[in-house]
Amino acid sequence: MRHIMRGLNSNRRWFMKKALAAVGGATATASLLAADDDNRNGKLNKGDAAMLRFAAAAEILESDFWIQYNELGGIQDSEVPGGAGIAAYIAALQKLDGDFPQYIHDNTDDEITHFTFLNAYLMSKGAAPANLDAFRTLQGSTATGVNTARIGRRLTNLTQLTVDTSWWTRYRSSANNPDLDPGFVFPQAVPGLFSGQFTAIPRTDADLGPPDHLQAIANTAGFHMPTIEQGGNSLYPSMAQRASSVEVLRILISIGPTETMHFQTWSDKAGNAPPLTDPTNGLVFPDLNSPPFGGETYQTNLIMPEPCPFLSRNLPVCSIIRPTETKGVAMGVVKFLTAMGLFIGQPPAFFELLKDLAAEADAAKRNGDGGDD
């Protein structure tokens, strides 16, 4: 696939035809992609289709790791794919909130509906859906309680995460906004999570002890969840600014606030993570309400976005989603998720496809065809 891409240089559309057709989905055919290029007869233009396809791919990836969380720590029922759960892991998660398993279950359900809706909408308009099934090859957890049929069938890796917790201080900052201060470095809430690779789920039954190790795994999950959701929180309003179709705009601004609800829920739970040091690897979860932390920058019950500069420092501060700069947002998401370690183990073709989807989405222009500049 890489050889084909090199031979065709910048012909990303041809690559997407081949990549989507290769996954074996009957709906992801070249004829649908040809229809995607046709802006007539109520078809989506290329830019709108590309943004929705990228969003669907992101939701597929999100669904994959939420399903892994649900198998081990969520409510087990017929509504979403599950496993058998791990009682000790669930108990550790419930130290952050007693309703943690229910929230995992419901978040999983939400993300599945997002990608199934987006793909169905794309196909209803004659556009190709997102399909990443060819890359369901990662191992995942083998601990007792997982769905054994899914072992070796994961898209995402929850066992080697490097978690950027700077969103914690970004949303508590009244002076800085990454859209206006792109070079400003917001402090990490949990510096240790950003300086190594850590698992957010028990990898095997050996991870069920000692108690502080298992709690550190649950705490890692507690911070990873809002870290992911704050990304979707920004992605949808950022892409919405490029939508040409009013209906596509409606889709983006309707799904986006759900991601915001997820983010605020999980940011509140992360604040309840018990302070501790993992005895197996030295990972420290600090008391965010005590020195050298504490104050408005770290206070755990400050979960409403602090008003900050918006659009111009000549205007009053405003409580907003941040960032929402639209330029390069899709490629930024790919880089963010890759740096997190979420795709460790995926082959080069996987990253080429994600970058291609992102490039198509970032090329979208409001009231344009979304083609190359």
C-alpha positions in Angstrom: 0.0 0.0 0.0 2.8 2.4 0.8 4.4 1.5 -2.5 1.2 2.4 -4.3 0.9 5.7 -2.5 4.5 6.6 -3.4 3.8 5.8 -7.0 0.8 8.0 -7.1 2.3 10.8 -5.0 -0.5 13.1 -3.8 -3.5 11.2 -5.2 -5.1 10.7 -1.8 -8.5 10.0 -3.3 -7.1 6.9 -5.2 -5.5 5.7 -2.0 -8.7 6.0 -0.1 -10.5 4.0 -2.7 -7.9 1.2 -2.3 -7.7 1.4 1.5 -11.5 1.3 2.0 -12.1 -1.3 -0.6 -9.4 -3.5 1.0 -11.2 -3.8 4.3 -13.8 -5.9 2.6 -16.9 -3.8 3.4 -19.4 -4.1 0.6 -20.5 -0.5 1.1 -17.0 0.9 0.8 -16.7 0.4 -3.0 -15.2 2.5 -5.7 -18.7 3.4 -7.0 -19.5 5.0 -3.7 -16.3 7.0 -3.7 -17.2 8.1 -7.2 -20.5 9.2 -6.0 -18.7 11.1 -3.2 -17.0 13.2 -5.8 -20.3 14.1 -7.4 -21.7 17.3 -5.8 -24.9 17.1 -7.9 -28.4 15.8 -7.0 -28.1 16.5 -3.3 -24.8 14.6 -2.9 -22.4 15.8 -0.2 -19.5 17.8 -1.5 -16.0 16.3 -1.0 -15.2 18.5 2.0 -18.3 17.7 4.0 -18.0 14.0 3.2 -14.4 14.0 4.2 -15.1 15.7 7.6 -17.9 13.3 8.4 -15.7 10.3 7.3 -12.9 11.5 9.5 -15.3 11.9 12.5 -16.7 8.4 11.9 -13.2 7.0 11.9 -12.4 8.8 15.1 -15.6 7.4 16.6 -14.7 3.9 15.5 -11.4 4.2 17.3 -13.1 5.6 20.3 -15.7 2.9 20.4 -12.9 0.3 20.3 -11.2 1.4 23.5 -14.5 2.1 25.3 -15.6 -1.5 24.5 -12.3 -2.6 26.2 -13.1 -0.5 29.2 -16.6 -1.8 29.3 -15.6 -5.5 29.1 -13.5 -5.1 32.3 -15.1 -2.2 34.2 -18.5 -1.4 32.9 -22.1 -2.7 33.2 -22.5 -6.1 31.4 -25.7 -6.3 29.4 -26.9 -6.8 25.9 -26.8 -3.1 25.0 -23.1 -2.8 24.2 -20.4 -5.4 23.7 -19.0 -6.6 27.0 -17.1 -9.3 28.8 -17.5 -10.6 32.3 -15.9 -7.7 34.2 -13.2 -7.8 36.9 -14.6 -7.2 40.4 -11.3 -5.8 41.8 -10.8 -3.4 38.9 -14.4 -2.2 39.1 -13.9 -1.6 42.9 -10.8 0.5 42.1 -12.7 2.5 39.5 -15.5 3.1 42.0 -13.1 4.8 44.3 -13.3 7.6 41.8 -17.1 7.4 41.6 -19.7 4.8 42.6 -21.4 5.1 39.3 -18.2 4.6 37.2 -19.4 1.3 35.6 -22.6 2.9 34.4 -20.8 5.9 33.0 -18.4 3.6 31.1 -21.4 1.6 29.7 -23.2 4.7 28.6 -20.2 6.4 27.1 -19.5 3.2 25.1 -23.1 3.2 23.8 -22.8 6.8 22.8 -19.6 6.4 20.7 -21.0 3.3 18.9 -24.1 5.3 17.9 -22.0 8.1 16.7 -20.0 6.1 14.2 -22.9 4.0 13.1 -25.0 7.1 12.4 -22.2 9.0 10.6 -21.5 6.0 8.4 -25.2 5.4 7.7 -25.6 9.1 6.8 -22.6 9.1 4.5 -24.0 6.0 2.7 -27.4 7.6 2.4 -25.7 10.4 0.5 -23.8 8.0 -1.8 -20.5 8.6 0.0 -18.0 6.1 1.3 -18.1 5.3 5.0 -15.2 4.9 7.3 -14.0 1.3 7.8 -10.9 0.3 9.8 -11.7 -3.4 10.1 -8.5 -4.5 8.3 -6.5 -3.1 11.3 -8.3 -5.0 14.1 -5.1 -6.9 14.9 -3.9 -5.7 18.3 -3.7 -8.1 21.3 -5.4 -6.2 24.1 -5.8 -7.5 27.6 -5.9 -11.2 28.3 -7.0 -10.9 31.9 -9.9 -13.0 33.1 -13.1 -11.1 32.3 -12.3 -9.9 28.7 -14.3 -11.1 25.8 -11.9 -13.8 24.6 -13.3 -13.6 21.0 -11.9 -10.1 20.8 -8.4 -10.9 21.9 -6.1 -10.0 19.0 -8.9 -8.0 17.4 -8.4 -4.6 18.8 -7.8 -1.3 17.0 -6.4 0.5 20.0 -3.8 -0.1 22.7 -4.7 0.8 26.3 -1.7 -0.8 27.9 1.1 1.7 26.9 -0.4 5.1 27.3 1.4 8.4 27.7 -1.4 10.7 28.9 -1.3 14.4 28.4 -3.2 15.9 31.4 -2.5 19.6 30.5 -6.2 20.0 29.7 -6.7 20.1 33.4 -4.8 23.4 33.8 -5.9 24.7 30.3 -9.6 24.7 31.3 -8.7 26.3 34.7 -6.6 29.1 33.1 -8.2 32.6 33.0 -5.2 34.1 31.2 -4.3 31.8 28.3 -6.1 30.1 25.4 -4.2 27.8 23.1 -5.9 29.4 20.1 -4.3 32.8 21.0 -1.2 31.4 22.7 -0.1 28.4 20.6 3.3 28.3 22.3 2.1 28.4 25.9 2.8 25.2 27.8 0.0 24.4 30.3 1.3 22.4 33.3 0.4 18.7 33.7 -2.0 17.7 36.4 -0.2 14.3 36.7 3.3 14.8 35.4 4.2 11.2 35.7 1.5 10.1 33.2 3.2 12.3 30.6 6.7 10.9 31.1 6.2 7.2 30.6 4.0 4.4 29.3 1.3 3.0 31.6 -1.7 0.7 31.3 -5.3 1.8 32.0 -6.6 -1.7 32.1 -5.3 -4.9 33.8 -3.1 -6.5 31.1 -3.2 -10.0 32.8 -4.4 -11.2 36.1 -1.0 -10.4 37.5 -2.0 -6.7 37.4 -4.7 -7.3 40.0 -2.2 -6.7 42.8 -0.7 -5.2 44.8 -3.7 -3.0 45.7 -1.9 0.3 45.0 -0.8 -0.9 41.5 -4.4 -1.8 40.6 -5.6 1.5 41.9 -2.9 3.3 39.8 -4.3 1.5 36.8 -7.8 2.7 37.6 -6.5 6.2 38.2 -4.8 6.1 34.8 -8.1 5.2 33.2 -9.7 8.0 35.2 -7.4 10.5 33.6 -7.2 8.9 30.2 -11.0 9.1 29.7 -11.3 12.9 29.9 -8.1 13.3 28.0 -9.7 11.6 25.1 -13.1 13.3 25.4 -11.6 16.8 25.5 -10.3 16.0 22.1 -13.8 15.4 20.7 -15.0 18.3 22.7 -12.8 20.5 20.4 -12.9 18.5 17.2 -16.6 19.0 16.3 -16.9 22.8 16.7 -13.5 23.1 14.9 -14.7 21.1 11.9 -18.2 22.7 12.0 -16.6 26.0 10.9 -15.8 24.4 7.5 -19.2 22.8 6.8 -20.9 23.8 3.6 -24.2 21.9 4.1 -26.5 23.2 6.8 -27.4 19.5 7.5 -23.7 18.6 8.0 -23.3 21.6 10.3 -26.3 20.4 12.2 -24.7 16.9 12.6 -21.4 18.3 13.8 -22.9 20.7 16.3 -25.3 18.1 17.6 -22.7 15.3 18.2 -20.1 17.7 19.6 -22.0 18.8 22.7 -22.4 15.1 23.7 -18.6 14.8 23.7 -18.5 17.9 25.9 -20.9 16.2 28.3 -18.6 13.2 28.4 -15.6 15.4 29.1 -17.1 17.3 32.0 -18.3 14.0 33.5 -14.9 12.4 33.3 -13.0 15.4 34.4 -15.1 15.5 37.6 -14.3 11.8 38.2 -10.6 12.2 37.6 -10.5 14.7 40.5 -11.4 11.9 42.8 -8.4 9.7 42.0 -6.8 8.7 45.3 -3.3 10.1 45.7 -0.7 7.3 45.7 2.5 5.9 44.3 2.4 2.7 42.2 4.9 0.4 44.0 5.7 -1.4 40.7 6.8 1.5 38.6 6.9 4.7 40.8 4.0 6.5 39.0 2.8 9.2 41.3 -0.8 10.5 41.5 -0.5 13.7 43.5 -3.1 15.3 45.8 -4.2 18.1 43.5 -5.7 20.1 46.3 -2.4 20.3 48.3 0.9 22.1 47.8 2.8 22.2 45.5 -0.5 21.8 43.6 -3.8 23.3 44.8 -5.2 26.8 44.0 -7.4 27.6 41.0 -4.9 25.9 38.6 -5.5 22.5 40.1 -8.5 22.6 42.5 -10.4 19.4 41.8 -14.0 20.8 42.0 -13.4 23.5 39.4 -14.9 21.6 36.5 -16.6 24.6 34.8 -14.4 26.2 32.0 -12.8 29.3 33.5 -13.5 32.4 31.3 -10.5 33.2 29.2 -9.5 35.4 26.2 -11.4 34.5 23.1 -10.9 35.6 19.5 -9.0 38.8 20.6 -7.5 40.1 23.8 -9.4 43.4 23.1 -12.6 41.6 23.9 -13.9 40.5 27.3 -13.0 37.1 28.6 -15.5 34.3 27.9 -16.1 30.8 29.1 -15.6 28.6 26.0 -14.5 25.3 24.5 -10.8 25.5 23.9 -9.1 25.1 21.4 -11.5 25.6 18.4 -9.0 26.8 15.8 -10.1 25.0 12.6 -6.8 25.0 10.6 -5.2 21.5 10.7 -7.5 20.2 13.4 -8.0 16.7 12.0 -4.2 16.1 11.5 -3.8 17.5 15.0 -6.1 14.8 16.3 -4.1 12.1 14.6 -0.9 13.4 16.0 -2.4 13.7 19.5 -3.8 10.1 19.5 -0.6 8.7 18.1 1.6 10.5 20.7 -0.6 9.0 23.4 0.5 5.5 22.4 -3.1 4.5 21.6 -1.9 2.9 18.3 1.2 1.2 19.4 1.5 -2.0 17.4 -0.4 -0.8 14.3 1.4 -1.1 10.9 2.6 1.8 8.8 -0.5 1.4 6.5 -2.8 2.2 9.4 -1.0 5.6 10.0 -1.0 6.3 6.3 -4.8 5.8 6.2 -5.4 8.0 9.2 -3.2 10.8 7.8 -5.0 10.5 4.5 -8.4 10.8 6.1 -7.2 13.8 8.2 -5.7 15.5 5.1 -9.1 15.2 3.3 -11.0 16.6 6.2 -8.5 19.5 6.7 -8.9 20.3 3.0 -12.6 21.0 3.4 -13.6 24.6 2.7 -16.9 26.3 3.7 -19.0 26.7 0.5 -16.3 24.9 -1.5 -15.7 21.5 -2.8 -13.1 20.6 -0.2 -10.4 19.9 -2.8 -6.8 20.7 -2.6 -5.7 24.3 -2.2 
